Amino acid sequence: MTTSNESARNGDDEQLAVLGYTGEFKRSMGLFANLSLGFTYLSPLVGVYSLFAFSLTLGGPPSMWWIVIVGLGQMAVALVMGEVVSQYPVAGGIYPWTRRLWGRKYAWLVSWIYLCAMIVTVTSVAEFGSAFVGPLFGITASDLSGLAIAVGLLLLALAFNFSGTRALARIARIGLAAELVGVIALGLYLLLFERKHSFAVLFDSMGAGGDQPYILAFIASALTGLFLFYGFEACGDVAEEVADPGRGIPKAMILTIVIGGVSALMSYVGYVLAAPNLQEIVNGEVADPIPSILDGALGHLGSKLFLVIAVTAFISCVLSLQAAASRLLYSFARDRMLPASSWLSRMSDNHVPTNALLTACIVPIVLCLFVYWKPDALPRITAFAVCGIYIAFQAVVLAALRQRLKGWRPGGVWTLGRFGMAVNIIALLYGVTAMILMVIPVPGSEGFVNRWIVAIGLVVVIGSGAMYLVLGKPDRHSVDIPEDDAIEVADRLRALRSTGTVPETSLEH
């Protein structure tokens, strides 16, 4: 007798076969583990800590409203991606989605941008983690200690990732718990017992922006939210390791944004209202204000406990990023779209892409060496990484809109129905606006390179990717792999459901 779980797995494999693939992963990840992976990648604890002083200096306490604004915009993007992943629940996320929605050349260039951005993001998070690991173990801060800690975090994440999908899911769940304690519980404590200011201060610029119109200062502080709300797409990167992915992954994406947004907002507001020296922070006189806020609110022991939680969250975040990058590399290589594709697509006995994981660890280590050589480069490469990821997001949104205009009705089990076109357009308008805000120079930056570093980085990455696409022709190696087939696949999936070929537990609302 076939159980419902076996039936669902058969349905997942049947849909994968319709898409032209044979499953090589173990489907050992459920909804909660998938949510945990996306949430620890998004990591509100990391995002809020990294940008708190920066955003207050630019836009004052009202900067926190960008968390709400960007959260709503990214929700529209996630809804579009939810429809796409429900039809195409395959490993790699951005790459297979753009290939099947547009074509292999488009997908190669988009995925090149996304891959570069992800590798840089892994590096950035590992580097930022040294600010927590060092104080926890009493390590004196220096460029060398920062390099050692960052490399240690990358190697630790690699060891966990080598252990298999179950270990990845387990650590992701631990990271989720650490994040929730570190942001929600701490934020609530600060709001209830350590509040130094009234809620009215959240609408007070406190002089941020100086003599210029405040709207300009507020726009400049948009990075408060823009740096925070990505990572939910990682839920789709591991689609072939998730049970019932067409239904579960869209839910995990939405929950990642909702829970992550609420957590970040509560944490940010808690820090603002508990800061005894808020005006000094806004004036730019305190470079790293959160440790002093925590020391005053929690004491020395409490601050140490927070560092333990923060380090756990950082480890989980690096782990999730590394896993997502490796799945993108594997997906790319499986379609023979990269040099050394046969090596990169190799799977281990416990069903993890070993060599893709090695690459997702070694390249960030090389970048860590560059940061050690040029310490002031970290904020710049981080800014490029975020913008590159937003470009990849909007490439999916644009490709989905193109298919809708051709008559595509998403064929997965999770769809927006008649609201799909409107949400798709809103997501595209939001994304274009967000990218413009990220490219605009930050007030106070000097010199052409410093002012336009994000745009310059994008030109270099896009230009090199386009050059390799023209000269190396990586797309010619996978002409037999399907592309631009969204309408046909949707029709085939609906036909399968109507005939009962695919079990209802997997492929029917």
Buried (B, 14 or more C-beta within 10 A) or exposed (E): EEEEEEBBBBBBBBBBEBBBBEBBBBBBBBBBBBBBBBBBBBBBBBBBBBBBBBBBBBBBBBBBBBBEBBBBBBBBBBBBBBBBBBBBBBBBBBBBBBBBBBBBBBBBBBBBBBBBBBBBBBBBBBBBBBBBBBBBEEBEEEEEBBBBBBBBBBEBBBEBBBBBBBBBBBBBBBBBBBBBBBBBBBBEBBBEEBBBBEEEBBEBBBEBBEEEEBEBBBBBBBBBBBBBBBBBBBBBBBBBBBBBBBBBBBBBBBBBBBBBBBBBBBBBBBBBBBBBBBEEBBBBEBEEBBBBBBEBBBEEEBBEBBBBBBBBBBBBBBBBBBBBBBBBBBBBBBBBBBEEBEBBBBBEEEBBBBBBBBBBBEBBBEBBEEBBEEEEBBBBBBBBBBBBBBBBBBBBBBBBBBBBEEEBBBBBBBBBEEEBEEBBBBBBEBBBEBBEBBBBBBBEEEEEEBBBBBBBBBEEBBEEBBEBBEEEEBBEBBEEBBBBBBBEBBBBBBEBBEEEEBBEBBBBE
